[in-house]
Amino acid sequence: MKNIPEREFNYADADFARVKAIIYRKAGINLGDSKKQLVYSRLARRLRVLQLDNFDEYLAYLDHNKNEQQEFINALTTNLTAFFREAHHFSTLADYARNRKATAGKLRVWCAASSTGEEPYSIAMTLVEAYGSYSPPVEIIASDIDSSVLEFAAQGIYSLDRLDVLSLEQKKHFFLRGKGRNNGSAKVIDKLRQLVDFRQINLLDRDWRLGAGFDVIFCRNVMIYFDKPTQLQLLERMVRLLKPEGLYIAGHSESFSNASHLVKLVAKTTYKLIDNHAGERQ
Ligand SMILES: C[S@@+](CC[C@H](N)C(=O)[O-])C[C@H]1O[C@@H](n2cnc3c(N)ncnc32)[C@H](O)[C@@H]1O
């Protein structure tokens, strides 16, 4: 028989079931049974930090400790992202900006699961290039539930290999290369950093405090963690924040064919409100 390595902490099916219920209630994240081991390794780190002996103790501690509830969420989110991920969406954004009337006011974008910042900074670079100005008439709000990725994003420091997908010009125009002990990393320039307003928003919150009138909502690769009813509820609330001509941009594996009463597909994973919803507000 194969040797199954012993776990450092006792971790029963009932512990996993409790974790599943809590993260679903707090963040809408719907963990499948295949995630049992992943959850163990992510939370075992928290038990070590807190010097607790088992999951039972951890879950009791979690119950009463607000800070730990945030750490718990941070530990269980998946933050995979990249600069210009699904590059076609950024061409769509650039076209949208170029075709917009100069009198239309600020172009408002919400990046609703911005993770470590690569996505909102890609949006900002795209709009600087589209307007040919480091102070384009735009407002970019980037949000996530995870406080640690938001802190990372606000610093705007990335290892150089993350920047491989950028053109030489983009690296030159938008990043400062680290020297000395910062060798191997690059920092987003202040002018680009200042274009992005990072906020903590849980998509399950009743009120996102954003106001309406968005030109584009990027909500990519986060709906996949939610169940179908949650996805539909969120889509309904988000598209009501769009201007009538606005765009809702989804991730590569997210499809809203079940929401044809609400949105229509206008380009690859890019949606617009169907006409009878245009102009409705949250
Ligand atoms: C896989 S990343 C996607 C990042 C980026 N949008 C992209 O496509 O490259 C998913 C992000 O969704 C965030 N997230 C998960 N549940 C959330 C919730 N309820 N509210 C807001 N953000 C959430 C996670 O913290 C994570 O940073």
The ligand as a Tripos MOL2 file, in Angstrom:
@<TRIPOS>MOLECULE
LIG
   27    29     1     0     0
SMALL
NO_CHARGES

@<TRIPOS>ATOM
      1 C1         -8.6550   34.6310  -10.7170 C.3       1 LIG1
      2 S1         -8.6760   36.2800  -10.0890 S.3       1 LIG1
      3 C2         -9.1100   37.1880  -11.5460 C.3       1 LIG1
      4 C3         -8.2770   38.4320  -11.6970 C.3       1 LIG1
      5 C4         -8.5260   39.2530  -12.9420 C.3       1 LIG1
      6 N1         -9.9010   39.7060  -13.0040 N.3       1 LIG1
      7 C5         -8.1570   38.5110  -14.2020 C.2       1 LIG1
      8 O1         -9.0590   38.0560  -14.9190 O.co2     1 LIG1
      9 O2         -6.9730   38.3610  -14.4840 O.co2     1 LIG1
     10 C6        -10.2050   36.3070   -9.1470 C.3       1 LIG1
     11 C7        -10.2640   37.4520   -8.1500 C.3       1 LIG1
     12 O3        -11.6100   37.5430   -7.6660 O.3       1 LIG1
     13 C8        -11.5600   37.9390   -6.3120 C.3       1 LIG1
     14 N2        -12.8360   37.5940   -5.6360 N.ar      1 LIG1
     15 C9        -13.2870   36.3780   -5.2690 C.ar      1 LIG1
     16 N3        -14.4780   36.4800   -4.6550 N.ar      1 LIG1
     17 C10       -14.8050   37.7890   -4.6410 C.ar      1 LIG1
     18 C11       -15.9080   38.5320   -4.1390 C.ar      1 LIG1
     19 N4        -16.9300   37.9550   -3.5190 N.pl3     1 LIG1
     20 N5        -15.9070   39.8830   -4.3040 N.ar      1 LIG1
     21 C12       -14.8750   40.5000   -4.9240 C.ar      1 LIG1
     22 N6        -13.7960   39.8460   -5.4130 N.ar      1 LIG1
     23 C13       -13.7550   38.5070   -5.2740 C.ar      1 LIG1
     24 C14       -10.3620   37.1920   -5.7570 C.3       1 LIG1
     25 O4         -9.8570   37.7720   -4.5730 O.3       1 LIG1
     26 C15        -9.3750   37.2500   -6.9330 C.3       1 LIG1
     27 O5         -8.4540   38.3020   -6.7870 O.3       1 LIG1
@<TRIPOS>BOND
     1     1     2 1
     2     2     3 1
     3     2    10 1
     4     3     4 1
     5     4     5 1
     6     5     6 1
     7     5     7 1
     8     7     8 2
     9     7     9 1
    10    10    11 1
    11    11    12 1
    12    11    26 1
    13    12    13 1
    14    13    14 1
    15    13    24 1
    16    14    15 ar
    17    14    23 ar
    18    15    16 ar
    19    16    17 ar
    20    17    18 ar
    21    17    23 ar
    22    18    19 1
    23    18    20 ar
    24    20    21 ar
    25    21    22 ar
    26    22    23 ar
    27    24    25 1
    28    24    26 1
    29    26    27 1
@<TRIPOS>SUBSTRUCTURE
     1 LIG1         1 GROUP 0 **** ****
